Amino acid sequence: MNTTDSNPLLSRHSDALALFGGHVHAVRADQWQASTPCTDWSVRDLVNHLTVEQLWVPPLVTERRAIDEGADGGFGFDPEGDALGEDPVAAWDRAATAAREAFAAPGALDRTVHLSYGETPCAAYCAQMVADLVVHAWDLARGIGADERLPADLVDFAVREVGPYSAELEKSGLFAAPVEPPPGADVQTKLLALLGRRV
């Protein structure tokens, strides 16, 4: 049994990467500039954002560097630039694999990482990444016309993760204001509404 199989958090992270990655692999050549539910982000912009998110993981977790060291490209990539190049799918796959391996390394989740808002337990960082991947998987699915249903276990995980700090997300500027879910909404719809998505 490998580490991912024996650790529920790592298993959720692996599943979330696979969920988002499955949609990345489904993007048609004519869809990269299609719009998404994320304001001002095309499909390519969205995939680039998540790719950059994965590229942060090895230096922060494995090398134990502080996030501000990479703010100007000090980690070998431009956090504000294009990380996808001419082959977006391959770029995503490489970044996702590296992130998965960094979190799954022995003792990694017991460490502390240095994020933009301070020192954070690595397990909490991984959990945040899972929730981000799950919600953006829905965004990408809608952008490319794929199946928008999210796995129930990942939805439940994301609800538990973002619930305690959902009120702070709008202030970050990265999420829209929450919207009122329709009567009788299921858990997935309530999660998306909490993060400003209109289903």
N, C-alpha and C positions, 0 to 999 in steps of 0.2 A: 504493500500500500504506500503510495507516495504522499508527500506532505499535503498536497492539495486535497486529496481524497479524505485525509484524516482531520482536516481543519475546516469547520463550517464556513468561516469567513473567506478563506482562500478558495473554497469551492464556489461560493457566491461570486467572488471576483472573477474566477475563471468562466463561470456561466454568463456573467454580464459582458465580459469581453467577447465571448462567443456570440451572444445575442446581437451586440452592436456590429461585430465583425461580419456576421451573416448578412446584414443589410449592406455593409460596405461592398461586399462581394457581389451584391445584387444590383448595384448602381449601373445603369446603362450609360454608354458613352454620351448620349444626348441629355443626361439628367444631372450632370455635375453642376450646372448653373441654375438648376431648378430651385424654387423658393422652399423654405422650411418654416415651421411655426416659430422659429427663433428670429426675432426681428433683425433684419439686415444681413442675415446669414443664408447663403446658398447652400446646397448640398455639399459642395466642395469646402466651403468655409466651416461647416459643421464637422465634417470628417477631419479637417485640418486641426480644429480646436481639440477634438478628442485625441488625435494623434500626438499633438504637443503635450497634452495632459499625461499621456503614457511616457513620453520622452523624459519628463521630469523625474519619474520614479527611480530609475537606477542611480542617478547621482545623489538624490535625496536619501534613498534607503540604503543602497549598497555602499556608496562612497561617503555617506553621512555628511554631505555638504549642505550649506545653507542656501535657501532658495534665492537670496539676493546675489549670490555668487554667479548665478546663471541668468540674471535679469537682462544682461547685455550680450547674451550669447556665449557666456563663459562655460556652458556645458556642451558646446559643440553644435548647438542649434539656436536659431533665432526664435524666441518665444512669441514674438509679434509677427513673424514672417511666415513664409510658405514652407511647410515641412513635408509636403506631398510630392513635389517634383513632377516628373513625367509619368510616374506610375503610382497613383494614389493608393491603390489596393496593396501593393507590395510595401509601401511606406507604412501604412497602417499595420500590416501583419508584423513587420519588424518591430515596431514600437510596442505593439500589444504583447508580443512574445517576451521582449525585454522587461516590460513591466511585470508580467506574470512571474517570470523567473526571479526578479528582485524581491517581490513580496514573499515568494515561496522559499527563499533561501533560509537555511536553519537560523533561528533566532531573530529573523528580520522583524517580525511583528512585535517583538519585545523591546525594540529600540524606540528612540525618540527622533522625530524628524523636525527640521527647522523650516517652517512654512512662513508665508508672508505675515501671518498674524501671530507668530510665536511658536514656541516648542509644542509639539503635538505628539501624542502616542502614535506610533506607526499603525497600530490596529485601527485607530480612529481615522487616520488618513486613508487607509485601505477601504474602510466602510464608506467614507465620503465618495471615493472613486466609484464604488459599486453603484451607489444611488445616482451619481452623475451619468454613468453609462446607461443605466436603465431608462432614465427619463429621456436622454438624448437618443436612445434607440427608438423610442416612440416618435420623436421629432424626425429622425431619418426615415423611418418607415412611412410616415405621412408624406414626406418630401418626395419619395420615390414611388408611392402608391403600393407599398408592400403591406403585409398583414400587420396591423397595429396592435394586436393582442400581445400583452406582456405576460411572461410566466408568473403565476400567482405567488410563488415563493419569493421571487425577486421584487414583485410589487410590495408584498408584506414587509420585506426587508427595507425597502426604500422608504415606506411610510414610517417605520420605526426609526429610521436614521434621520430623516429630515424633519419629522414632527417637532422635536424639541427646539429646533432653531429656524423653523420655517418663517417666522416673523422677521428674521434678520436678513433673509435672502433677497428680498426686494431692495433693501438698503444697499446691498452690494453692487447693484446695477446690472447684475448678470441674470436676474430673473424678473419677470413681470409680476405685477401685483396679483395676489390670489383672486380667483373668480369664484362665484357661487356655483357649486355643482348642481346639476338638475335633480329634481326629486327622484328618489329611488336609485341614485347613482351607485355603481359598483365601486369597489375599492380602487381599481385602476383609475377610474374617472375622477374620484376624489383626490387621489395623489396628483394627477395632472392639473386639476383645478387649483390645488394648493400651491402649485408652482406656476400658475398663471396661464395654463394651457386651456384653450376652449376646444372641447371635443366635438 
